[in-house]
Structure formats: C-alpha cells, structure tokens
Amino acid sequence: MKEKMPEFEIKRSSRKTLSIEITREAKVLVRAPQRIKRDVINSFVLKNKEWIYEHVKKREEKNAREALDEVKKEELTALAKEIIPKKVIFFAKIMNVRPTGIKITSAQTRFGSCSGKNSLCFSYRIMLYPEKAIDYVVIHELCHILHHNHSADFWCEVGKYMPDYKEAEKLLKS
C-alpha cells in the first residue's frame, strides 16, 4: 500500500538543498534546486510527512486564534482611529517631527510603517497590545521621519524617547 503524500507546491531556485516551509496560509512549500528530480522531492516529503502534518496543524490552530471576526476588527479599528492619532500628535510634538499623514490599516505582518514622504500607517492589530507597546510603535515610526533606516542613529533616537524600548519589543513578540 502506498503512503499518502501531503499536498505541496514546489519552488525551484539556484539553491543546493531541499527545504520545507509551512506558509502563513498553512500550505506546504518545498524549496528545491532547479535540476532535482521529482522522485527525490517526493521521497523527501514522505520522509518528513509527520513533521509536515504537525506543523500544518500548528499553523492552522494559530491562524484560527488570530482570526478576528468582523465586529472585533471594526471595534479595534475604531479604537485605533481614536487613540493612535492622539499619541502621534503627542510624541511628534516632543520629538519635533511632523508626519505628513496618519492611516489605520489592516496590515498583518507589521504594526507600523513610515513612507518615504513621512506618512505613517498603523495596523489596528496594535490595539491588542499593552499601551507601552503602542507607544513604542508610534515612537519607532516617528523616528523613521528622522532616519529612514534602522541604523545606530535610528536606535539611539528611539532610546532617547523610550529608554526601555527593548521591553516593549518583547511585548510585541509575545
């Protein structure tokens, strides 16, 4: 009897080794060298099927936990639109910077961003975190108005306005 093969997508590149990735969508992605045979890839996937099933399940569970119903999204967006602009105005005044705009988005992979034209965007998801973490994200993005990078000068600027910013970063990662 043949073993059941997990479904997967292959992405070929100039790499030398095979690897398996579970995407944010809980799909299986096999990264493979250009010229490797399909049989070798299939064998690799079968050999790692237990790991694949375990990690797909974990990703699906994580996605379910993170999924917010529409009402919750609307509540968090409204809260973000009320609180974040006030925080931006407060900290911008202290830091002597001027953002060109403030937008609340539904970004999933980042809490904030600063455009080249100094317009700030914040994900409503930041409202799920403690106030210290929200303040950190606001300060972080405002510092990008002065330094459009993550140089030593940038981090020095962040530290000037939030000396314990590393604690706030930990809150965002937990």
C-alpha positions, 0 to 999 in steps of 0.5 A: 500500500502506498503512503499518502503524500501531503499536498505541496507546491514546489519552488525551484531556485539556484539553491543546493538543498531541499527545504520545507516551509509551512506558509502563513496560509498553512500550505506546504512549500518545498524549496528545491534546486532547479535540476532535482528530480521529482522522485527525490522531492517526493521521497523527501516529503514522505520522509518528513510527512509527520513533521509536515502534518504537525506543523500544518496543524500548528499553523492552522490552530494559530491562524484560527486564534488570530482570526478576528471576526468582523465586529472585533476588527471594526471595534479595534479599528475604531479604537485605533482611529481614536487613540493612535492619532492622539499619541502621534500628535503627542510624541511628534510634538516632543520629538519635533517631527511632523508626519505628513499623514496618519492611516489605520490599516489592516496590515498583518505582518507589521504594526507600523510603517513610515513612507518615504514622504513621512506618512505613517500607517498603523495596523489596528492589530496594535490595539491588542497590545499593552499601551507601552507597546503602542507607544513604542510603535508610534515612537519607532515610526516617528523616528523613521521621519528622522532616519529612514533606516534602522541604523545606530542613529535610528536606535539611539533616537528611539532610546532617547524617547523610550529608554526601555524600548527593548521591553516593549519589543518583547511585548510585541513578540509575545 
